[in-house]
């Protein structure tokens, strides 16, 4: 893996296979989310999304944490974030975009979660397309315990991943749960030993980057998120039109030839 660039709050690197790795880099605060991290993260995502050679993103955290929630300062300084009306300027915490923007990317996003994944950190992980977690990783959606609401779109994504009853349990209780339960609830794909986490996540991401057509990934991802709230007949009609279009692209011929010739496909970039 080659280092392409280092920003203050987020590290950015790329593998030769076409995977961009974004590492949250505020270990002194367990990578708690703040405007510094938000701006750096969005810039790194934009860079990866625009790069023709990048086909998959992996998001992780450095220093033994994924993201321990929002960075609100200390009890002595939290008042500084309040306006005279008593309102918090939320854009000064999460930045200028909702975390859900990850679902609108053309490229798959894989989360490699090691250490606390709490609050907005949990939302960030859930908005990734696939998640791996290290053994013992702690998860929580403690919004109710902080006098907050289900923030940043978690009320949209969580029920779709785990079902209504489980989502309500996790949101209403704000309880802590660990990687093994997260796996049982199908929030994560696999539980991996901490020292094997990035290796496994990269192995998975690189298999997608090397074997799947970027045009197909972009369309499938858009279909999945858009169709989750739509009518099944509409989804079927859209899929039919998209399928007809895909049959005319060189990606289809390359995919078929690679299959019959028992080789890795050489798909063009987006």
N, C-alpha and C positions, 0 to 999 in steps of 0.2 A: 504494500500500500504506500503510495507516494503522498507526501504532504503538499497540498496545493496552496493553502493559505491559512493563516491563523489570525482570527479576530480576538478581541479582548474577552468577550463573553461566550463565544461559540467557536469551536475549532472545526475547520473544514478540511477534508481530505478526500481523495478519490482512489479507487483501486483500478488496476489495469483492466479489470473486467467490466468497468462502467458503472460502479456503485459509488455514490457520494455518501460520505459518513459525516454527520453533523453531531458534534459532541457538546452538550451544554457544559459550560466551564466556569461555574461559580461554586467550587467545592466548599469554600469557607462558609457558605450559607446553604449547603446541600442543594445547590442549583435552584433555589427558590426563584420563581419567575418575576422579573421586573422589566422596566422599560429598556434597560441596557441589553438584557438578554433577548427581549422581544425584537428589537431593531436588528440585532446581529443575526438572530435566527431567521427572520423574514428575508434578510439580504442573502443569506446562505441558501435558503430554499429557492429563491428567485434565480440564483446563480445555477443551481443544479437543474432546475426546471428548464432553463434556457439552453443549457449545454447539450449539443447534439450527441456527444459521446456518453453522457450520463443517462442511464436507463432505469435505475432504481435508487431510492434514498434510504439510508439507515439513520435513525435518530437514537441517540443514547446519551447518557450522562457520565461525567467524569468524577473521580474522587469518591466513589462509594455511594452515590445517590443518582437517581434519575431526575426527579424534580419534586421538592418537598412542599409545593404549593406556591402561593403568591408571596413575594417579598414585601412585607409591610413595615419593615424596620422594627424597632423595639417599642415597648410600651411607652417609653419616654418620647419617641419621635413620631409615633403613628399619628398624633394630632396634626403634624405638619402636612399630612396628605389630605386633611379635611379642609373644605372651603368654609367660608363664613356661614354659609347656609347649612353646614353640617353634612354636605354631600361629598363623596369621594369621586375624583375624576378618574374613572376606571381606565381611560386610555393611557394614563400615566403608569399603569400597572401592566396591562396586557398588550399595549401598543395599538397600532392603527388598523389591525385586522382581527377578526374572530379566529380562534384556533381551528375552527371547522374548515378554514380555507384549504387545509391539507386534503380534504376529501375532493376538492375540485381540481387538484393537480392532474396532469396527464400521466404522471409516472407513479408507480407503486411506492408506498412508504412503509418501511418495516421498523418497528420499535424494538430496541434491545434494552430491557429494563433491569437495572441492578441497583438495589437500594430503594429508599422511600419514593413512592409514586402516589402523590397525595394532591387533592384539590385540583387546581388547574393543571398540575402534572399528570393526574389521572386523565383529565380531559384530553390533554395533548396525546397521551398514549392511545386513548380510545379512537381518536381521529386519525391515527395511523391505520393502515389497511390490515397489517398482520403484526402480532406481538409475540416476542419471546421474553421470558423473565428468568432471572437467576433464582436459585433455591433460596427461600427465606425472604424474598422481596415483600415489602409491606405496601399494601394498597389501602386507600380510604377516600371517601367523598364526604368530608366532615362539615359540609356547608351549614347544615342545620345546627350543628354544635357551635358555630361561629355567628349565628344569627343572620345567615345569608340564605340565598335561594340557590336552586340548582343552576349553576352558572355556565356560561360559555358553550351552551349547546349540549351539555351532558344529558339533559332530560330528553333530547332527541336521539342521541346515539346509544345510550345505555340500554333502554328497553329493546332496541333492535338487536343488540348483541346477546342479552341474557334473558329476555322475556320480561313481561310486566311485573310479575310478583317479585322476582329477584331484584329487579331495578328499584322497586319501591322499598324493599328491605334495605338495600345499600344506601339509598338516598335519605330515607326517613330516619334510620338509626345512626347514620354517619359512622358506623362501626369499622374497625380495622380488620382486614382480612389479608391472608398471605398467598404466596404464589401457588401453593398446592390447591387451595380453594378456588383461586382465580382460574386455574386450569380446569377444575371440575365444572365451573360455571361457563366455560368456553370463552372467557375473556382473553385468554392467551393461547397460542398454538402449542407451546412446549415450555416445560420447566427444565432449565439447564444449570449445571454447576457454574458458579460465578466465573471461574477461570476458563470456562469453555463457551461463555455466552456470546462474545463477539465473533468468535470463530464460527459458531453455529449460525448466527444471524447473517454473517457475511456469506457463508456457504449457501444459505437459502436465497439471499438477495442476488448473488452472482449466478445461481442456477436460473433465476428468472431473466436476468440481464443477458445471459448467453443463449437461452433457448426459446425465448418468447418474443414475438413481434411487437415493437414499441407501439405501432398503430393499433394493434389488437388490445394491448394493455390499456391504452388511453380510452378506447371505446368501451371496453368491458367495465372499467372503473366508473366511467360516466353512467353507463347503463345501471350498474348495481345501486349506486346512490340515488339516481333519479327515479328508478323504478320501485325503490323501497316504499315510496309513498303514493305511487300512482296506481292506476287501474291495470289489471292483468291483460286485458285485451289491448289497451294502448301500448303496454310494454311489448306485447307480442308483435304488434304492427310495426313499432319502431325497430324491433330486432330484425324483422323480415327485410325492412329497407336497408338496414345496416349490413345485413348478411349479403344482400345482392351487391352492395357496394364493395364489400370486402373481397368478393370473388373476382373483381376486376383489378385488384391491386397486385403488384409483383410479390408482395409478402405471401400471398396465398400460394403462388406457384413455388416460391422458395421453400415454404413450409412443407409442401407435399413432396418436393424433390428430396429435401433433407431427410424426410421420413423414409422414403423408399431406398435412398442411398445410405441410410444408417449413419448419418453424420450430423454434426451440429449445424443449425441453420445460420445463414449470414444475412440477417435482416437489416434493411436500411434504417437509419435514424429517422426520428420524427421530422 
